[in-house]
Amino acid sequence: MCFFPTVDLAGTGANIARLRKAAGLSVHDLQVIFGFNSPQAIYKWQNGAALPTVDNLIILADVLGVKIDDILVISK
């Protein structure tokens, strides 16, 4: 049987929170950078309830100074 890799939402969310803190950014800072009206999307990312869109993932990686692969946690 063949299994495809999947994104670990909880692990990815933990990475986003860890990388954000390491970059010295607050949730509010990211909210402003992305132009969101509220911080809910960022909290959903960090809590593993949702993933950033591909466009937002590209921006997030750039803002955090990492590669997308450093943000995503892949389970096999």
MODELLER restraints for C-alpha pairs under 7 A, 6 or more apart:
rsr = mdl.restraints
at = mdl.atoms
rsr.add(forms.Gaussian(group=physical.xy_distance, feature=features.Distance(at['CA:3:A'], at['CA:76:A']), mean=6.86, stdev=0.5))
rsr.add(forms.Gaussian(group=physical.xy_distance, feature=features.Distance(at['CA:4:A'], at['CA:76:A']), mean=6.38, stdev=0.5))
rsr.add(forms.Gaussian(group=physical.xy_distance, feature=features.Distance(at['CA:5:A'], at['CA:74:A']), mean=6.25, stdev=0.5))
rsr.add(forms.Gaussian(group=physical.xy_distance, feature=features.Distance(at['CA:5:A'], at['CA:75:A']), mean=5.47, stdev=0.5))
rsr.add(forms.Gaussian(group=physical.xy_distance, feature=features.Distance(at['CA:5:A'], at['CA:76:A']), mean=4.41, stdev=0.5))
rsr.add(forms.Gaussian(group=physical.xy_distance, feature=features.Distance(at['CA:6:A'], at['CA:74:A']), mean=5.60, stdev=0.5))
rsr.add(forms.Gaussian(group=physical.xy_distance, feature=features.Distance(at['CA:6:A'], at['CA:75:A']), mean=5.27, stdev=0.5))
rsr.add(forms.Gaussian(group=physical.xy_distance, feature=features.Distance(at['CA:6:A'], at['CA:76:A']), mean=6.47, stdev=0.5))
rsr.add(forms.Gaussian(group=physical.xy_distance, feature=features.Distance(at['CA:7:A'], at['CA:72:A']), mean=6.76, stdev=0.5))
rsr.add(forms.Gaussian(group=physical.xy_distance, feature=features.Distance(at['CA:7:A'], at['CA:73:A']), mean=5.83, stdev=0.5))
rsr.add(forms.Gaussian(group=physical.xy_distance, feature=features.Distance(at['CA:7:A'], at['CA:74:A']), mean=4.65, stdev=0.5))
rsr.add(forms.Gaussian(group=physical.xy_distance, feature=features.Distance(at['CA:7:A'], at['CA:75:A']), mean=6.09, stdev=0.5))
rsr.add(forms.Gaussian(group=physical.xy_distance, feature=features.Distance(at['CA:8:A'], at['CA:73:A']), mean=5.37, stdev=0.5))
rsr.add(forms.Gaussian(group=physical.xy_distance, feature=features.Distance(at['CA:8:A'], at['CA:74:A']), mean=5.66, stdev=0.5))
rsr.add(forms.Gaussian(group=physical.xy_distance, feature=features.Distance(at['CA:8:A'], at['CA:75:A']), mean=5.98, stdev=0.5))
rsr.add(forms.Gaussian(group=physical.xy_distance, feature=features.Distance(at['CA:9:A'], at['CA:48:A']), mean=4.53, stdev=0.5))
rsr.add(forms.Gaussian(group=physical.xy_distance, feature=features.Distance(at['CA:9:A'], at['CA:49:A']), mean=6.95, stdev=0.5))
rsr.add(forms.Gaussian(group=physical.xy_distance, feature=features.Distance(at['CA:10:A'], at['CA:47:A']), mean=6.48, stdev=0.5))
rsr.add(forms.Gaussian(group=physical.xy_distance, feature=features.Distance(at['CA:10:A'], at['CA:48:A']), mean=4.28, stdev=0.5))
rsr.add(forms.Gaussian(group=physical.xy_distance, feature=features.Distance(at['CA:11:A'], at['CA:73:A']), mean=5.69, stdev=0.5))
rsr.add(forms.Gaussian(group=physical.xy_distance, feature=features.Distance(at['CA:12:A'], at['CA:48:A']), mean=6.84, stdev=0.5))
rsr.add(forms.Gaussian(group=physical.xy_distance, feature=features.Distance(at['CA:12:A'], at['CA:71:A']), mean=6.02, stdev=0.5))
rsr.add(forms.Gaussian(group=physical.xy_distance, feature=features.Distance(at['CA:12:A'], at['CA:72:A']), mean=4.97, stdev=0.5))
rsr.add(forms.Gaussian(group=physical.xy_distance, feature=features.Distance(at['CA:12:A'], at['CA:73:A']), mean=5.08, stdev=0.5))
rsr.add(forms.Gaussian(group=physical.xy_distance, feature=features.Distance(at['CA:13:A'], at['CA:45:A']), mean=5.28, stdev=0.5))
rsr.add(forms.Gaussian(group=physical.xy_distance, feature=features.Distance(at['CA:13:A'], at['CA:46:A']), mean=3.84, stdev=0.5))
rsr.add(forms.Gaussian(group=physical.xy_distance, feature=features.Distance(at['CA:13:A'], at['CA:47:A']), mean=5.44, stdev=0.5))
rsr.add(forms.Gaussian(group=physical.xy_distance, feature=features.Distance(at['CA:13:A'], at['CA:48:A']), mean=4.74, stdev=0.5))
rsr.add(forms.Gaussian(group=physical.xy_distance, feature=features.Distance(at['CA:14:A'], at['CA:46:A']), mean=5.87, stdev=0.5))
rsr.add(forms.Gaussian(group=physical.xy_distance, feature=features.Distance(at['CA:15:A'], at['CA:71:A']), mean=5.70, stdev=0.5))
rsr.add(forms.Gaussian(group=physical.xy_distance, feature=features.Distance(at['CA:16:A'], at['CA:46:A']), mean=5.88, stdev=0.5))
rsr.add(forms.Gaussian(group=physical.xy_distance, feature=features.Distance(at['CA:16:A'], at['CA:71:A']), mean=6.19, stdev=0.5))
rsr.add(forms.Gaussian(group=physical.xy_distance, feature=features.Distance(at['CA:17:A'], at['CA:46:A']), mean=5.56, stdev=0.5))
rsr.add(forms.Gaussian(group=physical.xy_distance, feature=features.Distance(at['CA:19:A'], at['CA:64:A']), mean=6.63, stdev=0.5))
rsr.add(forms.Gaussian(group=physical.xy_distance, feature=features.Distance(at['CA:20:A'], at['CA:26:A']), mean=7.00, stdev=0.5))
rsr.add(forms.Gaussian(group=physical.xy_distance, feature=features.Distance(at['CA:20:A'], at['CA:64:A']), mean=6.54, stdev=0.5))
rsr.add(forms.Gaussian(group=physical.xy_distance, feature=features.Distance(at['CA:23:A'], at['CA:64:A']), mean=6.03, stdev=0.5))
rsr.add(forms.Gaussian(group=physical.xy_distance, feature=features.Distance(at['CA:27:A'], at['CA:39:A']), mean=6.70, stdev=0.5))
rsr.add(forms.Gaussian(group=physical.xy_distance, feature=features.Distance(at['CA:27:A'], at['CA:42:A']), mean=6.80, stdev=0.5))
rsr.add(forms.Gaussian(group=physical.xy_distance, feature=features.Distance(at['CA:28:A'], at['CA:39:A']), mean=6.61, stdev=0.5))
rsr.add(forms.Gaussian(group=physical.xy_distance, feature=features.Distance(at['CA:31:A'], at['CA:38:A']), mean=6.78, stdev=0.5))
rsr.add(forms.Gaussian(group=physical.xy_distance, feature=features.Distance(at['CA:31:A'], at['CA:39:A']), mean=5.52, stdev=0.5))
rsr.add(forms.Gaussian(group=physical.xy_distance, feature=features.Distance(at['CA:44:A'], at['CA:50:A']), mean=5.39, stdev=0.5))
rsr.add(forms.Gaussian(group=physical.xy_distance, feature=features.Distance(at['CA:45:A'], at['CA:51:A']), mean=5.37, stdev=0.5))
rsr.add(forms.Gaussian(group=physical.xy_distance, feature=features.Distance(at['CA:45:A'], at['CA:52:A']), mean=6.54, stdev=0.5))
rsr.add(forms.Gaussian(group=physical.xy_distance, feature=features.Distance(at['CA:57:A'], at['CA:68:A']), mean=6.87, stdev=0.5))
rsr.add(forms.Gaussian(group=physical.xy_distance, feature=features.Distance(at['CA:58:A'], at['CA:68:A']), mean=6.76, stdev=0.5))
rsr.add(forms.Gaussian(group=physical.xy_distance, feature=features.Distance(at['CA:61:A'], at['CA:67:A']), mean=5.53, stdev=0.5))
rsr.add(forms.Gaussian(group=physical.xy_distance, feature=features.Distance(at['CA:61:A'], at['CA:68:A']), mean=5.52, stdev=0.5))
